[in-house]
């Protein structure tokens, strides 16, 4: 399903379908049928978005491992220079 189909309710077959007027078969539908079609289309879009989000999360978390630290262990803490602006010396600062 393309973003165009999700927004307009039909898939463009030719560049002429991208003109402001939709094709005749989409115009002839009555309001209730069109509303049901668009509602089902949006449900499919929502399901696809949720499925892809879960897939992206699963792939991103594949190589991540939980950090279990014990009291007294040494850790490396990286603080950004924005936290201590007075200690930061810029490139042009003498």
N, C-alpha and C positions, 0 to 999 in steps of 0.2 A: 504494500500500500504506500502510495506516495503522499507527500505533504499536500500536493495539489488536490488529490482525491479526498483527503481528509477535510480540506477547507471547502471544496466546491461540490463534492458528492459524485463526481464522475472522473474517469481517467481520460485525459486528452489523447486522442489518437493521432491527430495531425496538428500542425501549427495553427490551422484555422480554428481549432477548438479552443484556443487561448483567447479568442476575440471576446469582447464583453458579453455577447449574447450566448447563453448555453445552447446546446443542440435541442432540437424539437422534442425528443423523447423525454428530456428532463423537464421541459416546460409543461407538458401535458399531464404530468402527475398531479393528482389532487393534493391538497395541503396535508391531510392526515397521513397519506402514504409516504409523502416526501419527509414528513417529520419523523415517522417511524424509521425510514431508511437512514436518515441522518443520525438519529439516536443510536441505532445499531452500529453505524459506521464509527461514531465517537467511542462506543464501548470497545470496538475492536482496536481502535487507536490506543485507548487507555491500557488495554491488556498488552498490546505490543510494547508500549513504553515501560510498563512494569516488568515484563519479561526481559527486555533488554537491560534495564537497570539492575535486575538481579544478576544477569550474566556479567555485566561490567564489574559489579561488586565482587562476584565470585572470582573473576580473573585477576582483579586488583589484589584481593586478599590471599591469593594462592601462595605467594612467596613470603607473606608476612607471618611472623611467629611471635607469640606473646612473650614479653620480657618479664621474667620473674626474678626480681632482685631481693637480696637478703640485706638486712641492716648491717652496715659496716662495709659494704662493697663499694668500690670506687666506680664512678661514672664520669663520662665526659659531658660537660655542659657547655653548649655554645650559646653565648649571649650576643645578640645583634648590637651593632654600634649605636643604634638609635636609643637603646636603653640608657647609655651613658654619653650624652652628647658633649659634655665638657671634656671628657678624656679622648674623644675622637679628634684626630688631627687629619685634616684634609690634605690632598695632594699639593695644593698651593699654599698651605699654611706654613710659615717659616718656623 
